[in-house]
């Protein structure tokens, strides 16, 4: 299970929501099958519907593997 908090903690170099999306997609390609939204990302560019956007990113990357 990929947790948003663990991804953020493991990658302190990430400073934008777009970079977080890339990591979420990579987690899906690496074989993770669940994405757990345990915290809200606090980046300046985090969209209002961030949960839906990360779910779509995760799903699309998973489908492509």
DSSP file (Angstrom, degrees, kcal/mol; ACC not computed):
  #  RESIDUE AA STRUCTURE BP1 BP2  ACC     N-H-->O    O-->H-N    N-H-->O    O-->H-N    TCO  KAPPA ALPHA  PHI   PSI    X-CA   Y-CA   Z-CA
    1    1 A X              0   0    0      0, 0.0     2,-0.6     0, 0.0    34,-0.2   0.000 360.0 360.0 360.0 128.5    0.0    0.0    0.0
    2    2 A X  E     -a   35   0A   0     32,-2.8    34,-3.2    22,-0.0     2,-0.4  -0.822 360.0-161.3 -91.9 120.9    1.4    3.4   -1.0
    3    3 A X  E  >  -a   36   0A   0     -2,-0.6     4,-2.2    32,-0.2     5,-0.2  -0.873  19.0-139.1-103.5 135.1    0.7    6.1    1.6
    4    4 A X  H  > S+     0   0    0     32,-2.2     4,-2.5    -2,-0.4     5,-0.2   0.906 104.6  53.7 -57.3 -43.0    0.9    9.7    0.6
    5    5 A X  H  > S+     0   0    0     31,-0.3     4,-2.5     1,-0.2    -1,-0.2   0.901 108.8  48.4 -61.1 -41.2    2.6   10.5    3.9
    6    6 A X  H  > S+     0   0    0      2,-0.2     4,-2.4     1,-0.2    -1,-0.2   0.879 110.8  50.7 -67.8 -37.9    5.3    7.9    3.4
    7    7 A X  H  X S+     0   0    0     -4,-2.2     4,-0.9     2,-0.2    -2,-0.2   0.929 112.7  46.4 -63.8 -44.6    5.9    9.1   -0.2
    8    8 A X  H >< S+     0   0    0     -4,-2.5     3,-0.5     1,-0.2     6,-0.2   0.922 114.3  47.0 -64.8 -44.7    6.3   12.7    1.0
    9    9 A X  H 3< S+     0   0    0     -4,-2.5     3,-0.5     1,-0.2    -1,-0.2   0.891 111.1  51.9 -64.7 -39.6    8.6   11.8    3.9
   10   10 A X  H 3< S+     0   0    0     -4,-2.4     2,-0.3     1,-0.3    -1,-0.2   0.684 115.0  43.6 -71.6 -17.1   10.7    9.5    1.7
   11   11 A X    X<  +     0   0    0     -4,-0.9     3,-1.8    -3,-0.5    -1,-0.3  -0.606  58.5 162.5-130.7  72.8   11.2   12.3   -0.9
   12   12 A X  T 3  S+     0   0    0     -3,-0.5    -1,-0.1    -2,-0.3    -2,-0.1   0.665  72.3  71.7 -66.4 -14.0   11.9   15.6    0.9
   13   13 A X  T 3  S+     0   0    0     -3,-0.1     2,-0.3     2,-0.0    -1,-0.3   0.658  73.9 102.8 -73.7 -14.8   13.2   17.1   -2.4
   14   14 A X    <   +     0   0    0     -3,-1.8     3,-0.1    -6,-0.2    -3,-0.1  -0.549  38.5 165.0 -73.9 127.1    9.7   17.2   -3.7
   15   15 A X        +     0   0    0     -2,-0.3    29,-0.4     1,-0.1     2,-0.3   0.298  53.7  51.9-126.8   7.0    8.3   20.7   -3.6
   16   16 A X  S  > S-     0   0    0     27,-0.1     4,-1.7     1,-0.1     5,-0.1  -0.976  74.7-121.5-144.7 158.4    5.2   20.6   -5.9
   17   17 A X  H  > S+     0   0    0     -2,-0.3     4,-2.5     1,-0.2     5,-0.2   0.865 113.2  59.0 -64.4 -36.4    2.1   18.6   -6.4
   18   18 A X  H  > S+     0   0    0      1,-0.2     4,-1.6     2,-0.2    -1,-0.2   0.906 105.2  48.5 -61.0 -42.3    3.2   17.8   -9.9
   19   19 A X  H  > S+     0   0    0      1,-0.2     4,-1.7     2,-0.2    -1,-0.2   0.886 109.7  53.0 -65.0 -38.1    6.3   16.1   -8.6
   20   20 A X  H  X S+     0   0    0     -4,-1.7     4,-2.4     1,-0.2    -2,-0.2   0.900 104.9  55.3 -62.8 -40.7    4.2   14.2   -6.1
   21   21 A X  H  X S+     0   0    0     -4,-2.5     4,-2.6     1,-0.2    -1,-0.2   0.897 105.0  53.0 -58.5 -40.6    2.0   13.0   -8.9
   22   22 A X  H  X S+     0   0    0     -4,-1.6     4,-2.0     1,-0.2    -1,-0.2   0.897 109.7  48.0 -62.7 -39.9    5.1   11.6  -10.7
   23   23 A X  H  X S+     0   0    0     -4,-1.7     4,-2.2     2,-0.2    -2,-0.2   0.874 110.4  51.6 -68.1 -37.3    6.0    9.7   -7.5
   24   24 A X  H  X S+     0   0    0     -4,-2.4     4,-1.9     2,-0.2    -2,-0.2   0.919 110.2  48.9 -64.3 -44.0    2.4    8.3   -7.2
   25   25 A X  H  X S+     0   0    0     -4,-2.6     4,-2.3     1,-0.2    -2,-0.2   0.902 110.3  51.6 -62.2 -40.4    2.5    7.2  -10.8
   26   26 A X  H  X S+     0   0    0     -4,-2.0     4,-2.0     1,-0.2    -1,-0.2   0.885 105.6  55.1 -64.4 -38.5    5.9    5.5  -10.2
   27   27 A X  H  <>S+     0   0    0     -4,-2.2     5,-2.2     2,-0.2     4,-0.2   0.908 109.2  47.9 -60.3 -41.8    4.5    3.7   -7.1
   28   28 A X  H ><5S+     0   0    0     -4,-1.9     3,-1.4     1,-0.2    -2,-0.2   0.918 111.6  49.1 -65.4 -43.1    1.7    2.2   -9.3
   29   29 A X  H 3<5S+     0   0    0     -4,-2.3    -1,-0.2     1,-0.3    -2,-0.2   0.808 105.2  59.9 -66.0 -28.1    4.2    1.2  -12.0
   30   30 A X  T 3<5S-     0   0    0     -4,-2.0    -1,-0.3    -5,-0.2    -2,-0.2   0.491 129.4 -92.5 -79.8  -2.5    6.3   -0.4   -9.3
   31   31 A X  T < 5S+     0   0    0     -3,-1.4    -3,-0.2     1,-0.3    -2,-0.1   0.420  73.0 147.6 111.6  -2.2    3.4   -2.7   -8.3
   32   32 A X      < -     0   0    0     -5,-2.2    -1,-0.3     1,-0.1     3,-0.1  -0.433  23.7-172.3 -63.3 140.3    1.6   -0.9   -5.5
   33   33 A X        +     0   0    0      1,-0.1     2,-0.4    -2,-0.1    -1,-0.1   0.524  62.9  50.1-114.4  -8.2   -2.1   -1.8   -5.8
   34   34 A X        -     0   0    0      2,-0.0   -32,-2.8    24,-0.0     2,-0.5  -0.984  59.5-159.4-131.7 143.9   -3.6    0.6   -3.2
   35   35 A X  E     -a    2   0A   0     -2,-0.4     2,-0.6   -34,-0.2   -32,-0.2  -0.988  10.7-159.8-121.7 122.5   -3.2    4.3   -2.6
   36   36 A X  E     -a    3   0A   0    -34,-3.2   -32,-2.2    -2,-0.5     2,-1.4  -0.905   8.0-153.5-109.0 120.6   -4.0    5.6    0.9
   37   37 A X        +     0   0    0     -2,-0.6   -34,-0.1     1,-0.2     3,-0.1  -0.646  35.1 151.4 -91.3  79.6   -4.7    9.3    1.2
   38   38 A X        +     0   0    0     -2,-1.4     2,-0.3     1,-0.1    -1,-0.2   0.661  63.9  20.9 -90.3 -16.2   -3.7    9.8    4.8
   39   39 A X  S    S-     0   0    0     -3,-0.2     2,-0.5     0, 0.0    -1,-0.1  -0.983  78.1-112.6-144.5 158.0   -2.7   13.4    4.6
   40   40 A X        -     0   0    0     -2,-0.3     2,-0.2    -3,-0.1     6,-0.0  -0.795  37.5-118.5 -88.6 128.3   -3.3   16.4    2.4
   41   41 A X        -     0   0    0     -2,-0.5     2,-0.5     1,-0.1     9,-0.1  -0.490  19.3-149.4 -65.9 132.2   -0.2   17.5    0.5
   42   42 A X        +     0   0    0     -2,-0.2     2,-0.3     3,-0.0    -1,-0.1  -0.391  45.3 135.7-103.7  54.6    0.7   21.0    1.5
   43   43 A X    >   -     0   0    0     -2,-0.5     3,-1.9     1,-0.1   -27,-0.1  -0.734  64.7-118.8 -98.0 151.1    2.3   22.3   -1.7
   44   44 A X  T 3  S+     0   0    0    -29,-0.4    -1,-0.1    -2,-0.3   -28,-0.1   0.805 114.4  47.4 -58.1 -29.0    1.4   25.7   -3.1
   45   45 A X  T 3  S+     0   0    0      2,-0.0     2,-0.4    -3,-0.0    -1,-0.3   0.240  76.1 133.2 -99.4  14.3    0.0   24.1   -6.3
   46   46 A X    <   -     0   0    0     -3,-1.9     4,-0.1     1,-0.1    -6,-0.0  -0.510  53.9-132.6 -66.0 121.7   -2.1   21.4   -4.6
   47   47 A X    >   -     0   0    0     -2,-0.4     3,-1.0     1,-0.1     4,-0.1  -0.261  15.9-111.4 -73.8 163.2   -5.5   21.6   -6.4
   48   48 A X  T 3  S+     0   0    0      1,-0.3     2,-0.6     2,-0.1     3,-0.3   0.903 118.7  44.4 -58.4 -44.0   -8.8   21.6   -4.6
   49   49 A X  T 3> S+     0   0    0      1,-0.2     4,-1.9     2,-0.1    -1,-0.3  -0.354  73.4 144.4 -98.9  52.5   -9.7   18.1   -5.8
   50   50 A X  H <>  +     0   0    0     -3,-1.0     4,-2.5    -2,-0.6     5,-0.2   0.836  65.1  57.4 -62.7 -35.9   -6.3   16.7   -5.0
   51   51 A X  H  > S+     0   0    0     -3,-0.3     4,-2.3     1,-0.2    -1,-0.2   0.938 108.5  45.5 -62.8 -46.5   -7.6   13.3   -3.9
   52   52 A X  H  > S+     0   0    0      1,-0.2     4,-2.4     2,-0.2    -1,-0.2   0.895 112.4  51.8 -63.0 -39.9   -9.4   12.7   -7.2
   53   53 A X  H  X S+     0   0    0     -4,-1.9     4,-2.3     1,-0.2    -1,-0.2   0.911 111.0  46.2 -65.8 -42.1   -6.4   13.8   -9.2
   54   54 A X  H  X S+     0   0    0     -4,-2.5     4,-2.7     2,-0.2    -1,-0.2   0.884 111.1  53.2 -68.4 -36.7   -4.0   11.5   -7.4
   55   55 A X  H  X S+     0   0    0     -4,-2.3     4,-2.9    -5,-0.2    -2,-0.2   0.929 110.8  46.8 -61.4 -44.7   -6.4    8.6   -7.7
   56   56 A X  H  X S+     0   0    0     -4,-2.4     4,-2.9     2,-0.2     5,-0.3   0.912 112.1  50.2 -63.6 -42.8   -6.6    9.2  -11.5
   57   57 A X  H  X S+     0   0    0     -4,-2.3     4,-2.0     2,-0.2    -2,-0.2   0.930 113.6  45.8 -60.0 -46.1   -2.8    9.5  -11.7
   58   58 A X  H  X S+     0   0    0     -4,-2.7     4,-2.1     2,-0.2    -2,-0.2   0.930 115.0  46.7 -62.8 -47.9   -2.4    6.2   -9.8
   59   59 A X  H  X S+     0   0    0     -4,-2.9     4,-2.4     1,-0.2    -2,-0.2   0.920 111.8  49.6 -63.6 -45.6   -5.0    4.4  -11.8
   60   60 A X  H  X S+     0   0    0     -4,-2.9     4,-1.4     1,-0.2    -1,-0.2   0.898 112.9  47.0 -63.1 -40.3   -3.7    5.5  -15.2
   61   61 A X  H  X S+     0   0    0     -4,-2.0     4,-0.7    -5,-0.3    -1,-0.2   0.878 111.9  51.4 -68.4 -36.6   -0.2    4.5  -14.4
   62   62 A X  H >< S+     0   0    0     -4,-2.1     3,-0.7     1,-0.2    -2,-0.2   0.889 107.9  51.7 -66.7 -39.8   -1.4    1.1  -13.0
   63   63 A X  H 3< S+     0   0    0     -4,-2.4    -1,-0.2     1,-0.2    -2,-0.2   0.841 106.1  55.9 -65.9 -33.7   -3.3    0.4  -16.2
   64   64 A X  H 3<        0   0    0     -4,-1.4    -1,-0.2     1,-0.2    -2,-0.2   0.659 360.0 360.0 -75.8 -16.7   -0.3    1.2  -18.4
   65   65 A X    <<        0   0    0     -3,-0.7    -1,-0.2    -4,-0.7    -2,-0.1   0.539 360.0 360.0 -72.4 360.0    2.0   -1.4  -16.7
